[in-house]
Amino acid sequence: MSTPYWKLITLRSRWPSARTNSSNARSAWMFGADLNPLIISTEASAGPDPATVVSCGEGDIDTDVTGPASTSAADALLAFLDSGQFRGLMTNGYREYTRSGDETFYAIIIDDRLITHITVTRTADGWAVTHVKAPGC
């Protein structure tokens, strides 16, 4: 017996568990994924030059920071964004560039323009955001 069409478009907020029957599991997969992921790509390279971040003139952000320590670079980025130290930073769509085992960069690039550049560094306490460069507009 095939799954009725209306069941395929039923919204689900979670992935099906092992106890879910097969008809529900078929419809849940397409709505269980995060449609706005924090990180959209990863690459082992130096990444874009932070000097190329677009500018709005006065009020631009280019500062050293101390973000919360985390167990991974990605977790450090998420903890920093959740901390609210800089309101208005995008909360998803970052590209990850791993320069070395101790430094990772996250960038928002829109239409080939570098919008935000965040540096995450391994510290004695784990990973933490150490620098942010973004337009102030």
MODELLER restraints for C-alpha pairs under 7 A, 6 or more apart:
rsr = mdl.restraints
at = mdl.atoms
rsr.add(forms.Gaussian(group=physical.xy_distance, feature=features.Distance(at['CA:3:A'], at['CA:23:A']), mean=6.17, stdev=0.5))
rsr.add(forms.Gaussian(group=physical.xy_distance, feature=features.Distance(at['CA:7:A'], at['CA:27:A']), mean=6.43, stdev=0.5))
rsr.add(forms.Gaussian(group=physical.xy_distance, feature=features.Distance(at['CA:8:A'], at['CA:27:A']), mean=4.61, stdev=0.5))
rsr.add(forms.Gaussian(group=physical.xy_distance, feature=features.Distance(at['CA:9:A'], at['CA:27:A']), mean=6.89, stdev=0.5))
rsr.add(forms.Gaussian(group=physical.xy_distance, feature=features.Distance(at['CA:10:A'], at['CA:27:A']), mean=6.92, stdev=0.5))
rsr.add(forms.Gaussian(group=physical.xy_distance, feature=features.Distance(at['CA:11:A'], at['CA:31:A']), mean=6.16, stdev=0.5))
rsr.add(forms.Gaussian(group=physical.xy_distance, feature=features.Distance(at['CA:12:A'], at['CA:28:A']), mean=5.62, stdev=0.5))
rsr.add(forms.Gaussian(group=physical.xy_distance, feature=features.Distance(at['CA:12:A'], at['CA:31:A']), mean=5.59, stdev=0.5))
rsr.add(forms.Gaussian(group=physical.xy_distance, feature=features.Distance(at['CA:12:A'], at['CA:32:A']), mean=6.39, stdev=0.5))
rsr.add(forms.Gaussian(group=physical.xy_distance, feature=features.Distance(at['CA:13:A'], at['CA:31:A']), mean=6.71, stdev=0.5))
rsr.add(forms.Gaussian(group=physical.xy_distance, feature=features.Distance(at['CA:13:A'], at['CA:32:A']), mean=5.90, stdev=0.5))
rsr.add(forms.Gaussian(group=physical.xy_distance, feature=features.Distance(at['CA:14:A'], at['CA:32:A']), mean=5.15, stdev=0.5))
rsr.add(forms.Gaussian(group=physical.xy_distance, feature=features.Distance(at['CA:15:A'], at['CA:28:A']), mean=6.28, stdev=0.5))
rsr.add(forms.Gaussian(group=physical.xy_distance, feature=features.Distance(at['CA:15:A'], at['CA:29:A']), mean=6.49, stdev=0.5))
rsr.add(forms.Gaussian(group=physical.xy_distance, feature=features.Distance(at['CA:15:A'], at['CA:32:A']), mean=5.02, stdev=0.5))
rsr.add(forms.Gaussian(group=physical.xy_distance, feature=features.Distance(at['CA:16:A'], at['CA:25:A']), mean=5.66, stdev=0.5))
rsr.add(forms.Gaussian(group=physical.xy_distance, feature=features.Distance(at['CA:16:A'], at['CA:28:A']), mean=6.38, stdev=0.5))
rsr.add(forms.Gaussian(group=physical.xy_distance, feature=features.Distance(at['CA:36:A'], at['CA:92:A']), mean=5.94, stdev=0.5))
rsr.add(forms.Gaussian(group=physical.xy_distance, feature=features.Distance(at['CA:36:A'], at['CA:93:A']), mean=6.87, stdev=0.5))
rsr.add(forms.Gaussian(group=physical.xy_distance, feature=features.Distance(at['CA:37:A'], at['CA:92:A']), mean=5.53, stdev=0.5))
rsr.add(forms.Gaussian(group=physical.xy_distance, feature=features.Distance(at['CA:37:A'], at['CA:93:A']), mean=6.14, stdev=0.5))
rsr.add(forms.Gaussian(group=physical.xy_distance, feature=features.Distance(at['CA:38:A'], at['CA:91:A']), mean=6.44, stdev=0.5))
rsr.add(forms.Gaussian(group=physical.xy_distance, feature=features.Distance(at['CA:38:A'], at['CA:92:A']), mean=3.98, stdev=0.5))
rsr.add(forms.Gaussian(group=physical.xy_distance, feature=features.Distance(at['CA:38:A'], at['CA:93:A']), mean=5.39, stdev=0.5))
rsr.add(forms.Gaussian(group=physical.xy_distance, feature=features.Distance(at['CA:38:A'], at['CA:94:A']), mean=5.94, stdev=0.5))
rsr.add(forms.Gaussian(group=physical.xy_distance, feature=features.Distance(at['CA:39:A'], at['CA:92:A']), mean=6.55, stdev=0.5))
rsr.add(forms.Gaussian(group=physical.xy_distance, feature=features.Distance(at['CA:39:A'], at['CA:93:A']), mean=5.50, stdev=0.5))
rsr.add(forms.Gaussian(group=physical.xy_distance, feature=features.Distance(at['CA:39:A'], at['CA:94:A']), mean=4.63, stdev=0.5))
rsr.add(forms.Gaussian(group=physical.xy_distance, feature=features.Distance(at['CA:39:A'], at['CA:95:A']), mean=5.70, stdev=0.5))
rsr.add(forms.Gaussian(group=physical.xy_distance, feature=features.Distance(at['CA:39:A'], at['CA:96:A']), mean=6.67, stdev=0.5))
rsr.add(forms.Gaussian(group=physical.xy_distance, feature=features.Distance(at['CA:40:A'], at['CA:93:A']), mean=5.46, stdev=0.5))
rsr.add(forms.Gaussian(group=physical.xy_distance, feature=features.Distance(at['CA:40:A'], at['CA:94:A']), mean=5.84, stdev=0.5))
rsr.add(forms.Gaussian(group=physical.xy_distance, feature=features.Distance(at['CA:40:A'], at['CA:95:A']), mean=5.65, stdev=0.5))
rsr.add(forms.Gaussian(group=physical.xy_distance, feature=features.Distance(at['CA:41:A'], at['CA:95:A']), mean=4.93, stdev=0.5))
rsr.add(forms.Gaussian(group=physical.xy_distance, feature=features.Distance(at['CA:41:A'], at['CA:96:A']), mean=5.98, stdev=0.5))
rsr.add(forms.Gaussian(group=physical.xy_distance, feature=features.Distance(at['CA:42:A'], at['CA:95:A']), mean=6.01, stdev=0.5))
rsr.add(forms.Gaussian(group=physical.xy_distance, feature=features.Distance(at['CA:42:A'], at['CA:96:A']), mean=4.53, stdev=0.5))
rsr.add(forms.Gaussian(group=physical.xy_distance, feature=features.Distance(at['CA:42:A'], at['CA:97:A']), mean=5.91, stdev=0.5))
rsr.add(forms.Gaussian(group=physical.xy_distance, feature=features.Distance(at['CA:43:A'], at['CA:96:A']), mean=6.18, stdev=0.5))
rsr.add(forms.Gaussian(group=physical.xy_distance, feature=features.Distance(at['CA:43:A'], at['CA:97:A']), mean=4.94, stdev=0.5))
rsr.add(forms.Gaussian(group=physical.xy_distance, feature=features.Distance(at['CA:43:A'], at['CA:98:A']), mean=6.30, stdev=0.5))
rsr.add(forms.Gaussian(group=physical.xy_distance, feature=features.Distance(at['CA:44:A'], at['CA:97:A']), mean=5.64, stdev=0.5))
rsr.add(forms.Gaussian(group=physical.xy_distance, feature=features.Distance(at['CA:44:A'], at['CA:98:A']), mean=4.75, stdev=0.5))
rsr.add(forms.Gaussian(group=physical.xy_distance, feature=features.Distance(at['CA:44:A'], at['CA:99:A']), mean=6.24, stdev=0.5))
rsr.add(forms.Gaussian(group=physical.xy_distance, feature=features.Distance(at['CA:45:A'], at['CA:97:A']), mean=5.58, stdev=0.5))
rsr.add(forms.Gaussian(group=physical.xy_distance, feature=features.Distance(at['CA:45:A'], at['CA:98:A']), mean=5.68, stdev=0.5))
rsr.add(forms.Gaussian(group=physical.xy_distance, feature=features.Distance(at['CA:45:A'], at['CA:99:A']), mean=5.20, stdev=0.5))
rsr.add(forms.Gaussian(group=physical.xy_distance, feature=features.Distance(at['CA:46:A'], at['CA:97:A']), mean=6.24, stdev=0.5))
rsr.add(forms.Gaussian(group=physical.xy_distance, feature=features.Distance(at['CA:46:A'], at['CA:98:A']), mean=6.66, stdev=0.5))
rsr.add(forms.Gaussian(group=physical.xy_distance, feature=features.Distance(at['CA:46:A'], at['CA:99:A']), mean=4.72, stdev=0.5))
rsr.add(forms.Gaussian(group=physical.xy_distance, feature=features.Distance(at['CA:47:A'], at['CA:97:A']), mean=5.35, stdev=0.5))
rsr.add(forms.Gaussian(group=physical.xy_distance, feature=features.Distance(at['CA:50:A'], at['CA:117:A']), mean=6.09, stdev=0.5))
rsr.add(forms.Gaussian(group=physical.xy_distance, feature=features.Distance(at['CA:52:A'], at['CA:114:A']), mean=6.36, stdev=0.5))
rsr.add(forms.Gaussian(group=physical.xy_distance, feature=features.Distance(at['CA:53:A'], at['CA:114:A']), mean=4.79, stdev=0.5))
rsr.add(forms.Gaussian(group=physical.xy_distance, feature=features.Distance(at['CA:53:A'], at['CA:115:A']), mean=5.44, stdev=0.5))
rsr.add(forms.Gaussian(group=physical.xy_distance, feature=features.Distance(at['CA:53:A'], at['CA:116:A']), mean=6.40, stdev=0.5))
rsr.add(forms.Gaussian(group=physical.xy_distance, feature=features.Distance(at['CA:53:A'], at['CA:134:A']), mean=6.46, stdev=0.5))
rsr.add(forms.Gaussian(group=physical.xy_distance, feature=features.Distance(at['CA:54:A'], at['CA:113:A']), mean=6.93, stdev=0.5))
rsr.add(forms.Gaussian(group=physical.xy_distance, feature=features.Distance(at['CA:54:A'], at['CA:114:A']), mean=6.18, stdev=0.5))
rsr.add(forms.Gaussian(group=physical.xy_distance, feature=features.Distance(at['CA:54:A'], at['CA:115:A']), mean=5.75, stdev=0.5))
rsr.add(forms.Gaussian(group=physical.xy_distance, feature=features.Distance(at['CA:54:A'], at['CA:135:A']), mean=6.14, stdev=0.5))
rsr.add(forms.Gaussian(group=physical.xy_distance, feature=features.Distance(at['CA:55:A'], at['CA:135:A']), mean=5.04, stdev=0.5))
rsr.add(forms.Gaussian(group=physical.xy_distance, feature=features.Distance(at['CA:56:A'], at['CA:135:A']), mean=5.66, stdev=0.5))
rsr.add(forms.Gaussian(group=physical.xy_distance, feature=features.Distance(at['CA:56:A'], at['CA:136:A']), mean=6.16, stdev=0.5))
rsr.add(forms.Gaussian(group=physical.xy_distance, feature=features.Distance(at['CA:56:A'], at['CA:137:A']), mean=5.86, stdev=0.5))
rsr.add(forms.Gaussian(group=physical.xy_distance, feature=features.Distance(at['CA:59:A'], at['CA:136:A']), mean=4.77, stdev=0.5))
rsr.add(forms.Gaussian(group=physical.xy_distance, feature=features.Distance(at['CA:60:A'], at['CA:134:A']), mean=6.15, stdev=0.5))
rsr.add(forms.Gaussian(group=physical.xy_distance, feature=features.Distance(at['CA:60:A'], at['CA:135:A']), mean=4.50, stdev=0.5))
rsr.add(forms.Gaussian(group=physical.xy_distance, feature=features.Distance(at['CA:60:A'], at['CA:136:A']), mean=3.96, stdev=0.5))
rsr.add(forms.Gaussian(group=physical.xy_distance, feature=features.Distance(at['CA:61:A'], at['CA:132:A']), mean=6.76, stdev=0.5))
rsr.add(forms.Gaussian(group=physical.xy_distance, feature=features.Distance(at['CA:61:A'], at['CA:133:A']), mean=5.14, stdev=0.5))
rsr.add(forms.Gaussian(group=physical.xy_distance, feature=features.Distance(at['CA:61:A'], at['CA:134:A']), mean=5.06, stdev=0.5))
rsr.add(forms.Gaussian(group=physical.xy_distance, feature=features.Distance(at['CA:61:A'], at['CA:135:A']), mean=5.97, stdev=0.5))
rsr.add(forms.Gaussian(group=physical.xy_distance, feature=features.Distance(at['CA:61:A'], at['CA:136:A']), mean=5.94, stdev=0.5))
rsr.add(forms.Gaussian(group=physical.xy_distance, feature=features.Distance(at['CA:62:A'], at['CA:132:A']), mean=5.76, stdev=0.5))
rsr.add(forms.Gaussian(group=physical.xy_distance, feature=features.Distance(at['CA:62:A'], at['CA:133:A']), mean=4.29, stdev=0.5))
rsr.add(forms.Gaussian(group=physical.xy_distance, feature=features.Distance(at['CA:62:A'], at['CA:134:A']), mean=6.66, stdev=0.5))
rsr.add(forms.Gaussian(group=physical.xy_distance, feature=features.Distance(at['CA:63:A'], at['CA:131:A']), mean=5.77, stdev=0.5))
rsr.add(forms.Gaussian(group=physical.xy_distance, feature=features.Distance(at['CA:63:A'], at['CA:132:A']), mean=5.68, stdev=0.5))
rsr.add(forms.Gaussian(group=physical.xy_distance, feature=features.Distance(at['CA:63:A'], at['CA:133:A']), mean=6.63, stdev=0.5))
rsr.add(forms.Gaussian(group=physical.xy_distance, feature=features.Distance(at['CA:64:A'], at['CA:130:A']), mean=5.58, stdev=0.5))
rsr.add(forms.Gaussian(group=physical.xy_distance, feature=features.Distance(at['CA:64:A'], at['CA:131:A']), mean=4.31, stdev=0.5))
rsr.add(forms.Gaussian(group=physical.xy_distance, feature=features.Distance(at['CA:64:A'], at['CA:132:A']), mean=6.52, stdev=0.5))
rsr.add(forms.Gaussian(group=physical.xy_distance, feature=features.Distance(at['CA:65:A'], at['CA:129:A']), mean=6.73, stdev=0.5))
rsr.add(forms.Gaussian(group=physical.xy_distance, feature=features.Distance(at['CA:65:A'], at['CA:130:A']), mean=4.88, stdev=0.5))
rsr.add(forms.Gaussian(group=physical.xy_distance, feature=features.Distance(at['CA:65:A'], at['CA:131:A']), mean=5.37, stdev=0.5))
rsr.add(forms.Gaussian(group=physical.xy_distance, feature=features.Distance(at['CA:66:A'], at['CA:128:A']), mean=6.90, stdev=0.5))
rsr.add(forms.Gaussian(group=physical.xy_distance, feature=features.Distance(at['CA:66:A'], at['CA:129:A']), mean=6.14, stdev=0.5))
rsr.add(forms.Gaussian(group=physical.xy_distance, feature=features.Distance(at['CA:66:A'], at['CA:130:A']), mean=5.45, stdev=0.5))
rsr.add(forms.Gaussian(group=physical.xy_distance, feature=features.Distance(at['CA:67:A'], at['CA:80:A']), mean=5.30, stdev=0.5))
rsr.add(forms.Gaussian(group=physical.xy_distance, feature=features.Distance(at['CA:67:A'], at['CA:128:A']), mean=5.14, stdev=0.5))
rsr.add(forms.Gaussian(group=physical.xy_distance, feature=features.Distance(at['CA:67:A'], at['CA:129:A']), mean=4.75, stdev=0.5))
rsr.add(forms.Gaussian(group=physical.xy_distance, feature=features.Distance(at['CA:67:A'], at['CA:130:A']), mean=6.54, stdev=0.5))
rsr.add(forms.Gaussian(group=physical.xy_distance, feature=features.Distance(at['CA:68:A'], at['CA:76:A']), mean=6.56, stdev=0.5))
rsr.add(forms.Gaussian(group=physical.xy_distance, feature=features.Distance(at['CA:68:A'], at['CA:79:A']), mean=6.22, stdev=0.5))
rsr.add(forms.Gaussian(group=physical.xy_distance, feature=features.Distance(at['CA:68:A'], at['CA:80:A']), mean=6.22, stdev=0.5))
rsr.add(forms.Gaussian(group=physical.xy_distance, feature=features.Distance(at['CA:68:A'], at['CA:128:A']), mean=5.78, stdev=0.5))
rsr.add(forms.Gaussian(group=physical.xy_distance, feature=features.Distance(at['CA:69:A'], at['CA:76:A']), mean=6.21, stdev=0.5))
rsr.add(forms.Gaussian(group=physical.xy_distance, feature=features.Distance(at['CA:69:A'], at['CA:125:A']), mean=6.06, stdev=0.5))
rsr.add(forms.Gaussian(group=physical.xy_distance, feature=features.Distance(at['CA:69:A'], at['CA:126:A']), mean=5.42, stdev=0.5))
rsr.add(forms.Gaussian(group=physical.xy_distance, feature=features.Distance(at['CA:69:A'], at['CA:127:A']), mean=5.32, stdev=0.5))
rsr.add(forms.Gaussian(group=physical.xy_distance, feature=features.Distance(at['CA:69:A'], at['CA:128:A']), mean=4.81, stdev=0.5))
rsr.add(forms.Gaussian(group=physical.xy_distance, feature=features.Distance(at['CA:70:A'], at['CA:76:A']), mean=4.95, stdev=0.5))
rsr.add(forms.Gaussian(group=physical.xy_distance, feature=features.Distance(at['CA:70:A'], at['CA:126:A']), mean=5.39, stdev=0.5))
rsr.add(forms.Gaussian(group=physical.xy_distance, feature=features.Distance(at['CA:70:A'], at['CA:127:A']), mean=5.06, stdev=0.5))
rsr.add(forms.Gaussian(group=physical.xy_distance, feature=features.Distance(at['CA:70:A'], at['CA:128:A']), mean=6.35, stdev=0.5))
rsr.add(forms.Gaussian(group=physical.xy_distance, feature=features.Distance(at['CA:71:A'], at['CA:126:A']), mean=5.47, stdev=0.5))
rsr.add(forms.Gaussian(group=physical.xy_distance, feature=features.Distance(at['CA:71:A'], at['CA:127:A']), mean=6.02, stdev=0.5))
rsr.add(forms.Gaussian(group=physical.xy_distance, feature=features.Distance(at['CA:72:A'], at['CA:127:A']), mean=5.65, stdev=0.5))
rsr.add(forms.Gaussian(group=physical.xy_distance, feature=features.Distance(at['CA:73:A'], at['CA:104:A']), mean=6.75, stdev=0.5))
rsr.add(forms.Gaussian(group=physical.xy_distance, feature=features.Distance(at['CA:73:A'], at['CA:120:A']), mean=6.08, stdev=0.5))
rsr.add(forms.Gaussian(group=physical.xy_distance, feature=features.Distance(at['CA:73:A'], at['CA:127:A']), mean=5.42, stdev=0.5))
rsr.add(forms.Gaussian(group=physical.xy_distance, feature=features.Distance(at['CA:73:A'], at['CA:128:A']), mean=6.97, stdev=0.5))
rsr.add(forms.Gaussian(group=physical.xy_distance, feature=features.Distance(at['CA:76:A'], at['CA:127:A']), mean=5.77, stdev=0.5))
rsr.add(forms.Gaussian(group=physical.xy_distance, feature=features.Distance(at['CA:76:A'], at['CA:128:A']), mean=5.08, stdev=0.5))
rsr.add(forms.Gaussian(group=physical.xy_distance, feature=features.Distance(at['CA:76:A'], at['CA:129:A']), mean=6.22, stdev=0.5))
rsr.add(forms.Gaussian(group=physical.xy_distance, feature=features.Distance(at['CA:77:A'], at['CA:129:A']), mean=6.37, stdev=0.5))
rsr.add(forms.Gaussian(group=physical.xy_distance, feature=features.Distance(at['CA:80:A'], at['CA:129:A']), mean=6.65, stdev=0.5))
rsr.add(forms.Gaussian(group=physical.xy_distance, feature=features.Distance(at['CA:81:A'], at['CA:91:A']), mean=6.60, stdev=0.5))
rsr.add(forms.Gaussian(group=physical.xy_distance, feature=features.Distance(at['CA:93:A'], at['CA:108:A']), mean=6.49, stdev=0.5))
rsr.add(forms.Gaussian(group=physical.xy_distance, feature=features.Distance(at['CA:94:A'], at['CA:106:A']), mean=5.75, stdev=0.5))
rsr.add(forms.Gaussian(group=physical.xy_distance, feature=features.Distance(at['CA:94:A'], at['CA:107:A']), mean=5.29, stdev=0.5))
rsr.add(forms.Gaussian(group=physical.xy_distance, feature=features.Distance(at['CA:94:A'], at['CA:108:A']), mean=5.07, stdev=0.5))
rsr.add(forms.Gaussian(group=physical.xy_distance, feature=features.Distance(at['CA:95:A'], at['CA:106:A']), mean=5.44, stdev=0.5))
rsr.add(forms.Gaussian(group=physical.xy_distance, feature=features.Distance(at['CA:95:A'], at['CA:107:A']), mean=5.15, stdev=0.5))
rsr.add(forms.Gaussian(group=physical.xy_distance, feature=features.Distance(at['CA:95:A'], at['CA:108:A']), mean=6.36, stdev=0.5))
rsr.add(forms.Gaussian(group=physical.xy_distance, feature=features.Distance(at['CA:96:A'], at['CA:104:A']), mean=6.98, stdev=0.5))
rsr.add(forms.Gaussian(group=physical.xy_distance, feature=features.Distance(at['CA:96:A'], at['CA:105:A']), mean=5.87, stdev=0.5))
rsr.add(forms.Gaussian(group=physical.xy_distance, feature=features.Distance(at['CA:96:A'], at['CA:106:A']), mean=4.71, stdev=0.5))
rsr.add(forms.Gaussian(group=physical.xy_distance, feature=features.Distance(at['CA:96:A'], at['CA:107:A']), mean=6.70, stdev=0.5))
rsr.add(forms.Gaussian(group=physical.xy_distance, feature=features.Distance(at['CA:97:A'], at['CA:104:A']), mean=5.71, stdev=0.5))
rsr.add(forms.Gaussian(group=physical.xy_distance, feature=features.Distance(at['CA:97:A'], at['CA:105:A']), mean=5.05, stdev=0.5))
rsr.add(forms.Gaussian(group=physical.xy_distance, feature=features.Distance(at['CA:97:A'], at['CA:106:A']), mean=6.25, stdev=0.5))
rsr.add(forms.Gaussian(group=physical.xy_distance, feature=features.Distance(at['CA:98:A'], at['CA:104:A']), mean=4.46, stdev=0.5))
rsr.add(forms.Gaussian(group=physical.xy_distance, feature=features.Distance(at['CA:98:A'], at['CA:105:A']), mean=6.36, stdev=0.5))
rsr.add(forms.Gaussian(group=physical.xy_distance, feature=features.Distance(at['CA:102:A'], at['CA:121:A']), mean=5.69, stdev=0.5))
rsr.add(forms.Gaussian(group=physical.xy_distance, feature=features.Distance(at['CA:102:A'], at['CA:122:A']), mean=4.91, stdev=0.5))
rsr.add(forms.Gaussian(group=physical.xy_distance, feature=features.Distance(at['CA:103:A'], at['CA:120:A']), mean=5.83, stdev=0.5))
rsr.add(forms.Gaussian(group=physical.xy_distance, feature=features.Distance(at['CA:103:A'], at['CA:121:A']), mean=4.56, stdev=0.5))
rsr.add(forms.Gaussian(group=physical.xy_distance, feature=features.Distance(at['CA:103:A'], at['CA:122:A']), mean=6.35, stdev=0.5))
rsr.add(forms.Gaussian(group=physical.xy_distance, feature=features.Distance(at['CA:104:A'], at['CA:119:A']), mean=6.10, stdev=0.5))
rsr.add(forms.Gaussian(group=physical.xy_distance, feature=features.Distance(at['CA:104:A'], at['CA:120:A']), mean=5.21, stdev=0.5))
rsr.add(forms.Gaussian(group=physical.xy_distance, feature=features.Distance(at['CA:104:A'], at['CA:121:A']), mean=6.45, stdev=0.5))
rsr.add(forms.Gaussian(group=physical.xy_distance, feature=features.Distance(at['CA:105:A'], at['CA:117:A']), mean=6.89, stdev=0.5))
rsr.add(forms.Gaussian(group=physical.xy_distance, feature=features.Distance(at['CA:105:A'], at['CA:118:A']), mean=5.64, stdev=0.5))
rsr.add(forms.Gaussian(group=physical.xy_distance, feature=features.Distance(at['CA:105:A'], at['CA:119:A']), mean=4.65, stdev=0.5))
rsr.add(forms.Gaussian(group=physical.xy_distance, feature=features.Distance(at['CA:105:A'], at['CA:120:A']), mean=6.04, stdev=0.5))
rsr.add(forms.Gaussian(group=physical.xy_distance, feature=features.Distance(at['CA:106:A'], at['CA:117:A']), mean=5.78, stdev=0.5))
rsr.add(forms.Gaussian(group=physical.xy_distance, feature=features.Distance(at['CA:106:A'], at['CA:118:A']), mean=5.07, stdev=0.5))
rsr.add(forms.Gaussian(group=physical.xy_distance, feature=features.Distance(at['CA:106:A'], at['CA:119:A']), mean=6.50, stdev=0.5))
rsr.add(forms.Gaussian(group=physical.xy_distance, feature=features.Distance(at['CA:107:A'], at['CA:114:A']), mean=6.98, stdev=0.5))
rsr.add(forms.Gaussian(group=physical.xy_distance, feature=features.Distance(at['CA:107:A'], at['CA:116:A']), mean=5.37, stdev=0.5))
rsr.add(forms.Gaussian(group=physical.xy_distance, feature=features.Distance(at['CA:107:A'], at['CA:117:A']), mean=4.60, stdev=0.5))
rsr.add(forms.Gaussian(group=physical.xy_distance, feature=features.Distance(at['CA:107:A'], at['CA:118:A']), mean=6.39, stdev=0.5))
rsr.add(forms.Gaussian(group=physical.xy_distance, feature=features.Distance(at['CA:108:A'], at['CA:114:A']), mean=6.10, stdev=0.5))
rsr.add(forms.Gaussian(group=physical.xy_distance, feature=features.Distance(at['CA:108:A'], at['CA:115:A']), mean=5.35, stdev=0.5))
rsr.add(forms.Gaussian(group=physical.xy_distance, feature=features.Distance(at['CA:108:A'], at['CA:116:A']), mean=5.02, stdev=0.5))
rsr.add(forms.Gaussian(group=physical.xy_distance, feature=features.Distance(at['CA:108:A'], at['CA:117:A']), mean=6.79, stdev=0.5))
rsr.add(forms.Gaussian(group=physical.xy_distance, feature=features.Distance(at['CA:109:A'], at['CA:115:A']), mean=5.64, stdev=0.5))
rsr.add(forms.Gaussian(group=physical.xy_distance, feature=features.Distance(at['CA:115:A'], at['CA:134:A']), mean=6.11, stdev=0.5))
rsr.add(forms.Gaussian(group=physical.xy_distance, feature=features.Distance(at['CA:115:A'], at['CA:135:A']), mean=6.91, stdev=0.5))
rsr.add(forms.Gaussian(group=physical.xy_distance, feature=features.Distance(at['CA:116:A'], at['CA:133:A']), mean=5.92, stdev=0.5))
rsr.add(forms.Gaussian(group=physical.xy_distance, feature=features.Distance(at['CA:116:A'], at['CA:134:A']), mean=4.56, stdev=0.5))
rsr.add(forms.Gaussian(group=physical.xy_distance, feature=features.Distance(at['CA:117:A'], at['CA:132:A']), mean=6.03, stdev=0.5))
rsr.add(forms.Gaussian(group=physical.xy_distance, feature=features.Distance(at['CA:117:A'], at['CA:133:A']), mean=5.19, stdev=0.5))
rsr.add(forms.Gaussian(group=physical.xy_distance, feature=features.Distance(at['CA:117:A'], at['CA:134:A']), mean=6.43, stdev=0.5))
rsr.add(forms.Gaussian(group=physical.xy_distance, feature=features.Distance(at['CA:118:A'], at['CA:131:A']), mean=5.80, stdev=0.5))
rsr.add(forms.Gaussian(group=physical.xy_distance, feature=features.Distance(at['CA:118:A'], at['CA:132:A']), mean=4.63, stdev=0.5))
rsr.add(forms.Gaussian(group=physical.xy_distance, feature=features.Distance(at['CA:118:A'], at['CA:133:A']), mean=6.38, stdev=0.5))
rsr.add(forms.Gaussian(group=physical.xy_distance, feature=features.Distance(at['CA:119:A'], at['CA:129:A']), mean=5.76, stdev=0.5))
rsr.add(forms.Gaussian(group=physical.xy_distance, feature=features.Distance(at['CA:119:A'], at['CA:130:A']), mean=5.70, stdev=0.5))
rsr.add(forms.Gaussian(group=physical.xy_distance, feature=features.Distance(at['CA:119:A'], at['CA:131:A']), mean=5.03, stdev=0.5))
rsr.add(forms.Gaussian(group=physical.xy_distance, feature=features.Distance(at['CA:119:A'], at['CA:132:A']), mean=6.46, stdev=0.5))
rsr.add(forms.Gaussian(group=physical.xy_distance, feature=features.Distance(at['CA:120:A'], at['CA:127:A']), mean=6.58, stdev=0.5))
rsr.add(forms.Gaussian(group=physical.xy_distance, feature=features.Distance(at['CA:120:A'], at['CA:128:A']), mean=5.39, stdev=0.5))
rsr.add(forms.Gaussian(group=physical.xy_distance, feature=features.Distance(at['CA:120:A'], at['CA:129:A']), mean=4.19, stdev=0.5))
rsr.add(forms.Gaussian(group=physical.xy_distance, feature=features.Distance(at['CA:120:A'], at['CA:130:A']), mean=5.66, stdev=0.5))
rsr.add(forms.Gaussian(group=physical.xy_distance, feature=features.Distance(at['CA:121:A'], at['CA:127:A']), mean=5.62, stdev=0.5))
rsr.add(forms.Gaussian(group=physical.xy_distance, feature=features.Distance(at['CA:121:A'], at['CA:128:A']), mean=5.63, stdev=0.5))
rsr.add(forms.Gaussian(group=physical.xy_distance, feature=features.Distance(at['CA:121:A'], at['CA:129:A']), mean=6.30, stdev=0.5))
rsr.add(forms.Gaussian(group=physical.xy_distance, feature=features.Distance(at['CA:121:A'], at['CA:130:A']), mean=6.34, stdev=0.5))
rsr.add(forms.Gaussian(group=physical.xy_distance, feature=features.Distance(at['CA:122:A'], at['CA:128:A']), mean=6.48, stdev=0.5))
